[in-house]
Amino acid sequence: MKVPFIDIKRYEPGFVDAVTAKFGEMVTNAQFMGGDEVSLLEQKLAPLMGAGFVVSCANGTDALQLALRALGVGRGDTVLVPDVTFWATFEAVVNVGATPATLDVDLADGGISVAALRQALADLSPTAVIIAHLYGWASAHLLDIRNICKQAGVHLIEDGAQCFGTLIDSRPVLEGALISTTSFYPAKVLGGAGDGGAVLTNDAGLAEKVRQLANHGRTSHYGYGEVGWNSRLDSLQAAFLNLSLGHFEARLASRRRSARYYRDTLPALGIQLMDAPAQYAENGYCNVCLFDDEQLRKRVQLRLSEEGIGFGNIYPGVISTQAGAAQYTRGHVGGTAGKKLCAGVLNLPLFAYMTDIELERVTAVVAQAMATA
């Protein structure tokens, strides 16, 4: 039996019919931009994410650029970013005219190294820091990182593209952030029918600045106080997300159940896992297996491929060694833990409404691979 790495078509009974009816109504009435669906989505998201203000936008990359611009980050500024993250985290810094520098990883949880952060703050005098909450949780040292940046007078932006629904000490993980972002790319825990994103903050002034920048810098319909760009979330995307939120708790519970199955099963097969730090309730975004022996990992991957089991490598390489980074980066701070993580990471299938049979099939194939290694 084949098992995909991710299946985003596992909708609840009646969901597609509800979407079809809603879209038909909106198209009939030409409800395409702004309006009630967008406002409703932002209102719904605020308490779920622990933010006073939510500003929707076109995608998660734009969300990062909007957050940077709203904080006044631009040409001449240095911004620290994780060496292990999606390219958009680095790319957003370059796109606002600032200069990125990378920070090494903490192998315990995939977050940034606090030692590397302290060193970079002293050596590079950055204007801002971006951290990425990877894998469905965040750093065990999140509160310390927030305090370190605050004491240093440095803006901290939290990239929450992978942590929607994650809790820390029973509260939304992004609660208390100066400014944070999320993505509604279809493969996310709360995914849309296309691209989408949002910026979150408790600062009314920052929220207003983000909203202005995302709508061409407008102060009125034909008045412009800033040079922004077009990064509005369209109404159809908002409607899809609103309908999805009605099923979110069930989807989240299903993901967490599958993540727990892997945690309970894989260690007995000789697989080392990276798990969420104790204070977190993860969202089941992905499973993280770690291999010290890269050849063993490749043999497991080969076996998975032969048996039709999907897998991922999130992420297969660090940012600092990407070909596109060289001409923009100010350097790397810390050691090579990020390279070690990227050389050893393997992600098994994890998505909403995986069946017991699928989970058992995945672990059976892994067990076969480990037994013959």
C-alpha positions as CSV (number, residue, x, y, z in Angstrom):
1,M,0.0,0.0,0.0
2,K,1.3,3.4,-1.0
3,V,1.2,6.3,1.5
4,P,1.8,9.9,0.3
5,F,4.1,12.3,2.3
6,I,1.2,14.7,2.5
7,D,-2.4,14.5,1.3
8,I,-4.3,17.8,1.4
9,K,-7.5,16.3,-0.1
10,R,-8.7,14.6,3.1
11,Y,-11.7,16.9,3.6
12,E,-14.5,16.4,6.0
13,P,-17.9,15.1,4.7
14,G,-19.7,18.1,3.1
15,F,-16.7,20.4,3.1
16,V,-16.3,20.5,-0.7
17,D,-20.0,21.1,-1.1
18,A,-19.9,23.9,1.4
19,V,-16.9,25.5,-0.4
20,T,-18.6,25.1,-3.8
21,A,-21.8,26.7,-2.5
22,K,-19.9,29.6,-0.9
23,F,-17.7,30.3,-3.9
24,G,-20.8,30.2,-6.2
25,E,-22.5,32.7,-4.1
26,M,-19.5,35.0,-3.9
27,V,-18.8,34.8,-7.7
28,T,-22.5,35.5,-8.4
29,N,-22.2,38.6,-6.3
30,A,-18.7,39.5,-7.4
31,Q,-17.3,39.4,-3.9
32,F,-13.7,39.1,-4.7
33,M,-11.7,41.6,-2.7
34,G,-12.0,42.7,0.9
35,G,-15.4,42.6,2.5
36,D,-17.0,40.5,5.2
37,E,-15.1,37.2,4.7
38,V,-11.7,38.9,5.1
39,S,-12.8,40.9,8.2
40,L,-14.3,37.7,9.7
41,L,-11.2,35.7,9.1
42,E,-9.0,38.3,10.9
43,Q,-11.5,38.5,13.8
44,K,-11.4,34.7,14.1
45,L,-7.7,34.4,13.9
46,A,-6.9,37.0,16.6
47,P,-7.9,34.9,19.7
48,L,-6.7,31.7,18.2
49,M,-3.2,33.1,17.7
50,G,-3.1,35.3,20.9
51,A,-2.8,38.6,19.0
52,G,-4.6,41.8,19.4
53,F,-4.4,42.6,15.7
54,V,-4.3,40.4,12.6
55,V,-3.6,41.8,9.1
56,S,-4.1,39.3,6.3
57,C,-1.9,39.4,3.2
58,A,-1.2,37.6,0.0
59,N,1.4,35.0,1.3
60,G,3.7,34.2,4.1
61,T,6.8,35.7,2.4
62,D,5.0,39.0,2.0
63,A,4.0,38.8,5.7
64,L,7.7,38.7,6.7
65,Q,8.5,41.7,4.3
66,L,5.6,43.6,5.7
67,A,6.7,43.0,9.3
68,L,10.2,44.1,8.5
69,R,9.0,47.2,6.6
70,A,6.6,48.1,9.4
71,L,9.5,48.1,11.9
72,G,11.5,50.4,9.7
73,V,14.0,47.8,8.6
74,G,15.7,48.5,5.3
75,R,18.9,49.5,3.6
76,G,21.9,49.6,5.9
77,D,20.4,47.3,8.5
78,T,21.6,43.9,9.5
79,V,19.0,41.2,10.3
80,L,19.9,37.9,11.9
81,V,18.1,34.8,10.5
82,P,18.2,31.1,11.3
83,D,20.6,29.0,9.2
84,V,18.0,26.3,9.2
85,T,14.7,27.6,7.8
86,F,12.8,28.0,4.5
87,W,14.5,30.3,2.0
88,A,11.7,32.9,2.3
89,T,13.0,33.9,5.8
90,F,16.4,34.9,4.2
91,E,14.8,36.2,1.0
92,A,12.5,38.6,2.8
93,V,15.4,40.4,4.4
94,V,17.1,40.9,1.1
95,N,13.9,42.1,-0.5
96,V,13.5,45.0,1.9
97,G,17.1,46.0,1.2
98,A,18.6,44.8,4.5
99,T,21.6,42.5,4.9
100,P,21.0,39.0,6.5
101,A,23.4,37.1,8.6
102,T,22.7,33.5,9.7
103,L,22.6,31.9,13.1
104,D,23.5,28.3,13.9
105,V,20.9,25.9,15.2
106,D,20.2,24.2,18.5
107,L,20.1,20.5,17.8
108,A,17.8,19.9,20.7
109,D,14.7,21.5,19.1
110,G,15.7,23.1,15.8
111,G,15.5,26.6,17.0
112,I,18.4,29.1,16.9
113,S,21.4,28.7,19.1
114,V,21.1,31.2,22.0
115,A,24.9,31.4,22.2
116,A,25.1,32.3,18.5
117,L,22.4,34.9,19.0
118,R,24.4,36.6,21.9
119,Q,27.6,36.5,19.9
120,A,25.9,38.0,16.8
121,L,24.2,40.8,18.9
122,A,27.6,41.8,20.2
123,D,29.6,41.4,17.0
124,L,27.1,42.6,14.3
125,S,24.9,45.1,16.0
126,P,21.7,44.0,14.1
127,T,18.6,46.0,13.8
128,A,16.3,43.0,13.9
129,V,16.2,39.2,14.4
130,I,13.9,36.7,12.7
131,I,13.4,33.3,14.3
132,A,11.4,30.5,12.7
133,H,9.2,28.2,14.8
134,L,9.9,25.0,12.8
135,Y,8.3,21.5,12.8
136,G,5.2,22.5,14.8
137,W,6.8,23.9,17.9
138,A,9.3,26.6,18.9
139,S,12.6,26.9,20.8
140,A,12.7,25.7,24.4
141,H,14.4,29.1,25.0
142,L,11.7,31.2,23.3
143,L,11.0,33.4,26.3
144,D,14.7,33.9,26.8
145,I,15.2,34.9,23.2
146,R,12.4,37.4,23.4
147,N,14.0,38.9,26.6
148,I,17.5,39.0,25.1
149,C,16.3,40.9,22.0
150,K,14.2,43.3,24.1
151,Q,17.1,44.1,26.4
152,A,19.4,44.6,23.4
153,G,16.9,47.0,21.8
154,V,16.6,44.7,18.8
155,H,13.3,44.0,17.0
156,L,12.3,40.3,17.1
157,I,10.1,38.9,14.3
158,E,8.7,35.4,14.8
159,D,8.1,33.4,11.6
160,G,5.2,31.2,12.6
161,A,4.5,29.6,9.2
162,Q,4.8,26.1,10.7
163,C,3.3,26.6,14.2
164,F,-0.4,27.4,13.7
165,G,-2.3,25.8,16.6
166,T,0.8,25.2,18.7
167,L,0.6,26.0,22.4
168,I,3.2,26.9,25.0
169,D,2.2,26.4,28.6
170,S,-1.4,26.1,27.3
171,R,-1.3,29.5,25.5
172,P,-0.9,30.3,21.7
173,V,2.8,30.2,21.0
174,L,2.8,33.6,19.2
175,E,1.1,35.3,22.2
176,G,3.5,37.9,23.5
177,A,5.4,38.3,20.3
178,L,6.3,41.8,19.2
179,I,5.3,40.9,15.7
180,S,4.9,37.6,14.0
181,T,3.8,36.0,10.8
182,T,2.0,33.0,9.4
183,S,1.3,31.3,6.1
184,F,-1.8,29.7,4.7
185,Y,0.0,27.8,1.9
186,P,-2.2,24.7,1.2
187,A,0.2,22.3,2.9
188,K,0.2,24.2,6.2
189,V,-1.8,23.0,9.3
190,L,-4.4,25.7,8.4
191,G,-4.0,25.8,4.6
192,G,-5.9,27.7,2.0
193,A,-6.9,27.0,-1.6
194,G,-3.8,29.0,-2.8
195,D,-1.4,31.4,-1.2
196,G,-2.2,33.6,1.8
197,G,-0.6,34.9,4.9
198,A,-1.0,37.2,7.9
199,V,0.9,39.5,10.2
200,L,0.1,39.5,13.9
201,T,0.9,42.0,16.7
202,N,-0.5,43.6,19.8
203,D,0.8,47.0,18.7
204,A,-2.0,49.0,17.0
205,G,0.5,51.3,15.3
206,L,2.4,48.4,13.8
207,A,-0.8,46.8,12.7
208,E,-2.0,49.9,10.9
209,K,1.4,50.3,9.3
210,V,1.3,46.7,8.0
211,R,-2.2,47.2,6.6
212,Q,-1.2,50.4,4.8
213,L,1.9,48.8,3.3
214,A,-0.1,45.8,2.1
215,N,-2.5,48.1,0.2
216,H,-0.1,50.3,-1.8
217,G,0.7,52.5,1.1
218,R,-2.8,54.1,0.9
219,T,-4.0,56.7,3.3
220,S,-7.2,57.1,1.2
221,H,-8.4,55.6,-2.0
222,Y,-6.1,57.9,-4.1
223,G,-3.9,59.1,-1.3
224,Y,-0.5,57.4,-0.6
225,G,1.6,57.9,2.5
226,E,4.0,55.1,1.8
227,V,5.4,53.1,-1.1
228,G,3.9,49.8,-0.4
229,W,2.7,47.0,-2.7
230,N,-0.3,44.9,-3.5
231,S,-0.4,42.1,-0.9
232,R,-4.1,41.8,-0.1
233,L,-5.7,38.4,0.7
234,D,-8.6,37.9,-1.7
235,S,-12.1,37.2,-0.4
236,L,-12.3,33.7,-1.9
237,Q,-9.2,32.6,0.0
238,A,-10.6,34.1,3.2
239,A,-13.9,32.3,2.7
240,F,-12.1,28.9,2.2
241,L,-10.1,29.6,5.4
242,N,-13.2,30.5,7.4
243,L,-14.8,27.3,6.4
244,S,-11.6,25.4,7.2
245,L,-11.5,26.9,10.7
246,G,-14.8,25.2,11.4
247,H,-13.0,21.9,11.2
248,F,-9.7,23.0,12.5
249,E,-9.9,21.4,16.0
250,A,-10.6,18.0,14.4
251,R,-7.8,18.3,11.9
252,L,-5.4,19.4,14.7
253,A,-6.4,16.5,16.9
254,S,-5.8,14.1,14.0
255,R,-2.4,15.5,13.3
256,R,-1.4,15.3,17.0
257,R,-2.6,11.7,17.2
258,S,-0.4,10.7,14.2
259,A,2.6,12.6,15.7
260,R,2.1,10.7,19.0
261,Y,1.9,7.4,17.2
262,Y,5.4,8.1,15.7
263,R,6.7,9.2,19.1
264,D,5.5,6.0,20.7
265,T,6.6,3.6,17.9
266,L,9.8,4.8,16.2
267,P,12.3,4.8,19.1
268,A,11.8,1.0,19.6
269,L,12.9,0.7,15.9
270,G,16.2,2.5,16.6
271,I,15.0,5.9,15.2
272,Q,16.1,9.0,17.1
273,L,13.3,11.7,17.1
274,M,13.4,15.4,17.6
275,D,10.4,16.1,19.8
276,A,8.7,19.3,20.9
277,P,10.2,20.8,24.2
278,A,8.2,19.8,27.3
279,Q,6.3,23.1,27.5
280,Y,4.7,22.8,24.1
281,A,1.6,21.1,22.7
282,E,2.8,20.6,19.1
283,N,0.4,21.0,16.1
284,G,1.5,17.8,14.3
285,Y,3.0,19.8,11.4
286,C,5.7,17.2,10.7
287,N,7.6,14.2,12.1
288,V,11.3,14.7,12.6
289,C,13.6,11.7,12.5
290,L,17.3,12.2,13.0
291,F,20.2,10.0,11.7
292,D,23.8,10.3,12.7
293,D,24.7,8.0,9.8
294,E,23.8,9.7,6.5
295,Q,24.2,6.4,4.6
296,L,21.7,4.7,7.0
297,R,19.3,7.5,6.3
298,K,19.7,7.1,2.6
299,R,19.1,3.4,2.8
300,V,15.9,4.0,4.8
301,Q,14.8,6.6,2.2
302,L,15.5,4.1,-0.6
303,R,13.4,1.5,1.1
304,L,10.5,4.0,1.5
305,S,10.7,4.9,-2.1
306,E,10.6,1.3,-3.2
307,E,7.5,0.7,-1.1
308,G,5.7,3.8,-2.3
309,I,6.0,5.6,1.0
310,G,6.5,9.4,0.8
311,F,9.0,11.2,2.8
312,G,10.6,14.7,3.1
313,N,13.8,16.3,4.2
314,I,12.9,19.6,6.0
315,Y,15.5,21.0,5.3
316,P,18.2,19.3,3.2
317,G,20.7,22.2,3.4
318,V,21.5,25.3,5.4
319,I,20.7,28.8,4.2
320,S,24.4,30.0,4.4
321,T,25.6,27.6,1.7
322,Q,22.8,28.2,-0.8
323,A,24.1,29.6,-4.1
324,G,21.8,32.6,-3.9
325,A,23.0,33.6,-0.4
326,A,26.6,34.4,-1.1
327,Q,26.2,37.9,-2.7
328,Y,23.9,39.1,0.1
329,T,25.0,37.6,3.4
330,R,27.0,39.3,6.1
331,G,28.2,36.0,7.3
332,H,27.4,33.1,9.6
333,V,27.6,33.1,13.4
334,G,28.0,29.9,15.4
335,G,29.2,26.4,14.4
336,T,28.0,23.7,12.0
337,A,25.2,22.2,14.0
338,G,22.8,23.3,11.3
339,K,24.7,21.3,8.7
340,K,24.6,18.2,10.9
341,L,20.8,18.6,11.3
342,C,20.3,19.0,7.5
343,A,22.5,16.0,6.8
344,G,20.5,13.8,9.1
345,V,16.9,14.8,9.0
346,L,14.1,12.6,7.6
347,N,10.4,13.4,7.8
348,L,7.8,10.6,7.5
349,P,4.2,11.1,6.3
350,L,2.1,13.3,8.6
351,F,-1.2,15.0,7.6
352,A,-4.7,15.3,8.8
353,Y,-6.8,12.1,9.0
354,M,-4.1,9.6,8.4
355,T,-5.5,6.2,9.0
356,D,-4.2,3.6,11.5
357,I,-3.4,1.3,8.5
358,E,-1.3,4.0,6.9
359,L,0.6,4.7,10.0
360,E,1.3,1.1,10.6
361,R,2.4,0.6,7.0
362,V,4.9,3.5,7.3
363,T,6.5,2.1,10.5
364,A,6.5,-1.4,9.1
365,V,8.5,-0.3,6.1
366,V,10.9,1.7,8.4
367,A,11.3,-1.4,10.6
368,Q,12.2,-3.5,7.5
369,A,14.8,-0.9,6.4
370,M,16.3,-0.7,9.9
371,A,16.5,-4.5,10.2
372,T,18.4,-4.9,7.0
373,A,20.7,-1.9,7.5
